[in-house]
Amino acid sequence: MAISLLYMIAMQILIVDDDHSTLTMLRLKLSRIAGRVTATSDASAALAALAQTPFDWLIVDGQMSPIDGFELAAKAKAVRPDIKIVMVSGFYQ
């Protein structure tokens, strides 16, 4: 599926990751192509932002604490049913 340039410019993305280097890299890369990129390492702050802003995309780390990415994604869908979610993780054991 092709995403139009006009759509990319207008979309709003929320990135949530407790790893600051990953958070910074994603924010810098996505801010080049997206209209508005908001980044936070705190799930509670992300929930507050979701309540105030109609984000199109949520990019979230699956392995966070105390609220993990799966719980945050479920709460995001409850607040913004149309939000698209990308779950990422650099967790390796």
Accessible surface in RSA format (square Angstrom, percent):
REM  Atomic radii and reference values for relative SASA: ProtOr
REM  Chains: A
REM  Algorithm: Lee & Richards
REM  Probe-radius: 1.40
REM  Slices: 20
REM RES _ NUM      All-atoms   Total-Side   Main-Chain    Non-polar    All polar
REM                ABS   REL    ABS   REL    ABS   REL    ABS   REL    ABS   REL
RES MET A   1   224.20 116.1 138.42  91.6  85.78 204.2 114.92  97.7 109.29 144.8
RES ALA A   2   103.18  94.9  67.23 103.8  35.95  81.8  75.98 107.0  27.21  72.1
RES ILE A   3    79.03  45.0  50.82  37.9  28.21  68.0  53.92  38.8  25.11  68.1
RES SER A   4    67.31  56.9  51.89  69.2  15.43  35.5  52.81 112.5  14.50  20.3
RES LEU A   5   130.21  72.5 121.68  87.1   8.52  21.4 123.74  86.9   6.47  17.4
RES LEU A   6   141.12  78.6 137.77  98.6   3.34   8.4 138.63  97.4   2.49   6.7
RES TYR A   7    76.83  35.9  70.69  40.2   6.14  16.0  75.65  56.9   1.18   1.5
RES MET A   8    30.90  16.0  30.90  20.4   0.00   0.0  29.55  25.1   1.35   1.8
RES ILE A   9    97.45  55.5  92.96  69.3   4.49  10.8  93.67  67.5   3.78  10.3
RES ALA A  10    75.93  69.8  49.23  76.0  26.70  60.7  58.11  81.8  17.82  47.2
RES MET A  11    10.40   5.4   8.71   5.8   1.68   4.0  10.38   8.8   0.02   0.0
RES GLN A  12    37.52  21.0  37.52  27.4   0.00   0.0   6.47  13.8  31.05  23.5
RES ILE A  13     3.78   2.1   3.78   2.8   0.00   0.0   3.78   2.7   0.00   0.0
RES LEU A  14     0.02   0.0   0.02   0.0   0.00   0.0   0.02   0.0   0.00   0.0
RES ILE A  15     0.48   0.3   0.48   0.4   0.00   0.0   0.48   0.3   0.00   0.0
RES VAL A  16     0.52   0.3   0.00   0.0   0.52   1.3   0.00   0.0   0.52   1.4
RES ASP A  17     6.29   4.4   6.29   6.3   0.00   0.0   0.64   1.5   5.65   5.6
RES ASP A  18    65.37  45.8  50.00  49.8  15.37  36.3  21.42  50.4  43.95  43.8
RES ASP A  19    66.04  46.3  60.21  59.9   5.83  13.8  24.94  58.7  41.09  41.0
RES HIS A  20   119.83  65.5 115.40  80.2   4.42  11.3  78.94  81.4  40.89  47.6
RES SER A  21    84.88  71.7  68.63  91.6  16.26  37.4  56.80 121.0  28.08  39.3
RES THR A  22    45.05  32.0  41.71  42.3   3.35   8.0  21.34  28.7  23.72  35.9
RES LEU A  23    16.98   9.5  16.98  12.2   0.00   0.0  16.98  11.9   0.00   0.0
RES THR A  24    57.75  41.1  57.15  57.9   0.60   1.4  34.77  46.7  22.98  34.7
RES MET A  25    94.23  48.8  89.54  59.3   4.69  11.2  79.16  67.3  15.07  20.0
RES LEU A  26    32.80  18.3  32.80  23.5   0.00   0.0  32.80  23.0   0.00   0.0
RES ARG A  27    92.21  38.7  92.21  47.0   0.00   0.0  20.92  28.6  71.29  43.2
RES LEU A  28    94.73  52.8  92.81  66.4   1.92   4.8  92.94  65.3   1.79   4.8
RES LYS A  29   115.98  56.6 110.18  67.6   5.80  13.8  66.05  59.5  49.93  53.2
RES LEU A  30    31.73  17.7  31.73  22.7   0.00   0.0  31.73  22.3   0.00   0.0
RES SER A  31    58.10  49.1  37.85  50.5  20.25  46.7  26.29  56.0  31.81  44.6
RES ARG A  32   190.64  80.0 151.48  77.2  39.16  93.2  53.71  73.4 136.93  83.0
RES ILE A  33    83.15  47.3  74.82  55.7   8.33  20.1  82.20  59.2   0.94   2.6
RES ALA A  34    11.58  10.6   0.00   0.0  11.58  26.3   0.64   0.9  10.95  29.0
RES GLY A  35    46.08  56.8   0.00   N/A  46.08  56.8  15.24  41.8  30.84  69.1
RES ARG A  36   115.48  48.5 111.00  56.6   4.48  10.7  44.81  61.2  70.67  42.8
RES VAL A  37    28.04  18.5   1.48   1.3  26.56  64.0   1.48   1.3  26.56  72.0
RES THR A  38    37.49  26.7  33.49  34.0   4.00   9.5  34.15  45.9   3.33   5.0
RES ALA A  39    31.81  29.2   3.52   5.4  28.29  64.3   3.52   5.0  28.29  74.9
RES THR A  40    25.09  17.8  19.93  20.2   5.16  12.3  16.20  21.8   8.90  13.5
RES SER A  41    41.68  35.2  27.11  36.2  14.57  33.6   3.36   7.1  38.32  53.7
RES ASP A  42    69.99  49.0  66.62  66.3   3.36   8.0  25.33  59.6  44.66  44.5
RES ALA A  43    11.08  10.2   5.83   9.0   5.26  12.0   5.83   8.2   5.26  13.9
RES SER A  44    68.93  58.2  60.70  81.0   8.22  18.9  33.77  71.9  35.16  49.3
RES ALA A  45    46.47  42.7  34.39  53.1  12.08  27.5  42.16  59.4   4.31  11.4
RES ALA A  46     0.00   0.0   0.00   0.0   0.00   0.0   0.00   0.0   0.00   0.0
RES LEU A  47    40.66  22.6  36.56  26.2   4.10  10.3  36.92  25.9   3.74  10.1
RES ALA A  48    53.38  49.1  43.47  67.1   9.91  22.5  52.20  73.5   1.18   3.1
RES ALA A  49    23.28  21.4  16.91  26.1   6.37  14.5  22.68  31.9   0.61   1.6
RES LEU A  50     0.00   0.0   0.00   0.0   0.00   0.0   0.00   0.0   0.00   0.0
RES ALA A  51    68.93  63.4  41.96  64.8  26.97  61.3  43.57  61.4  25.37  67.2
RES GLN A  52   147.87  82.7 115.03  84.1  32.84  78.2  37.02  78.8 110.85  84.1
RES THR A  53    14.96  10.6  14.31  14.5   0.65   1.6   2.94   3.9  12.02  18.2
RES PRO A  54    80.97  59.0  74.85  68.2   6.12  22.3  75.26  62.1   5.71  35.5
RES PHE A  55     7.95   4.0   0.49   0.3   7.46  19.4   0.49   0.3   7.46  21.3
RES ASP A  56    39.83  27.9  36.65  36.5   3.18   7.5   3.22   7.6  36.61  36.5
RES TRP A  57    56.20  22.6  56.20  27.2   0.00   0.0  55.78  29.7   0.42   0.7
RES LEU A  58     0.00   0.0   0.00   0.0   0.00   0.0   0.00   0.0   0.00   0.0
RES ILE A  59    18.39  10.5  18.27  13.6   0.11   0.3  18.27  13.2   0.11   0.3
RES VAL A  60     0.22   0.1   0.00   0.0   0.22   0.5   0.22   0.2   0.00   0.0
RES ASP A  61    10.20   7.1  10.20  10.2   0.00   0.0   1.11   2.6   9.09   9.1
RES GLY A  62     2.40   3.0   0.00   N/A   2.40   3.0   1.28   3.5   1.13   2.5
RES GLN A  63    90.69  50.7  75.43  55.1  15.25  36.3  14.19  30.2  76.50  58.0
RES MET A  64    16.91   8.8   3.71   2.5  13.21  31.4   4.77   4.1  12.14  16.1
RES SER A  65    98.07  82.9  71.69  95.7  26.38  60.8  41.76  88.9  56.31  78.9
RES PRO A  66   131.90  96.1 102.47  93.4  29.43 107.0 106.22  87.7  25.67 159.6
RES ILE A  67    28.21  16.1  27.45  20.4   0.77   1.8  27.45  19.8   0.77   2.1
RES ASP A  68    53.12  37.2  52.15  51.9   0.97   2.3  10.80  25.4  42.32  42.2
RES GLY A  69     0.00   0.0   0.00   N/A   0.00   0.0   0.00   0.0   0.00   0.0
RES PHE A  70   120.27  60.2 112.36  69.6   7.92  20.6 113.81  69.0   6.47  18.5
RES GLU A  71    75.65  43.4  68.48  51.8   7.17  17.1  31.08  60.1  44.57  36.4
RES LEU A  72     0.00   0.0   0.00   0.0   0.00   0.0   0.00   0.0   0.00   0.0
RES ALA A  73    12.24  11.3  11.84  18.3   0.39   0.9  12.21  17.2   0.02   0.1
RES ALA A  74    65.34  60.1  49.52  76.4  15.82  36.0  58.15  81.9   7.19  19.1
RES LYS A  75    80.24  39.1  77.91  47.8   2.33   5.5  50.64  45.6  29.60  31.5
RES ALA A  76     0.00   0.0   0.00   0.0   0.00   0.0   0.00   0.0   0.00   0.0
RES LYS A  77    90.01  43.9  85.29  52.3   4.72  11.2  60.55  54.5  29.47  31.4
RES ALA A  78    85.47  78.6  47.21  72.9  38.26  87.0  59.55  83.9  25.92  68.7
RES VAL A  79    69.82  45.9  47.03  42.6  22.79  54.9  52.72  45.8  17.11  46.4
RES ARG A  80    59.73  25.1  57.47  29.3   2.26   5.4  13.10  17.9  46.63  28.3
RES PRO A  81    94.64  69.0  82.76  75.4  11.89  43.2  83.67  69.1  10.97  68.2
RES ASP A  82   127.40  89.2 113.35 112.8  14.06  33.2  40.51  95.3  86.89  86.7
RES ILE A  83     2.73   1.6   0.00   0.0   2.73   6.6   0.99   0.7   1.74   4.7
RES LYS A  84    90.17  44.0  85.74  52.6   4.43  10.5  69.95  63.0  20.22  21.5
RES ILE A  85    51.60  29.4  19.80  14.7  31.81  76.7  19.80  14.3  31.81  86.3
RES VAL A  86    59.01  38.8  55.52  50.3   3.48   8.4  59.01  51.3   0.00   0.0
RES MET A  87    66.32  34.3  38.13  25.2  28.19  67.1  38.13  32.4  28.19  37.3
RES VAL A  88    48.60  32.0  41.97  38.0   6.63  16.0  48.60  42.2   0.00   0.0
RES SER A  89    63.72  53.8  24.10  32.2  39.62  91.3  27.21  58.0  36.51  51.1
RES GLY A  90    80.48  99.2   0.00   N/A  80.48  99.2  44.70 122.7  35.78  80.1
RES PHE A  91   125.09  62.6  93.05  57.6  32.04  83.4 100.22  60.8  24.87  71.2
RES TYR A  92   200.94  93.8 172.85  98.3  28.09  73.1 129.58  97.4  71.36  88.0
RES GLN A  93   182.51 102.1 126.45  92.4  56.06 133.5  66.91 142.4 115.60  87.7
END  Absolute sums over single chains surface
CHAIN  1 A     5704.5       4564.6       1139.9       3543.4       2161.1
END  Absolute sums over all chains
TOTAL          5704.5       4564.6       1139.9       3543.4       2161.1
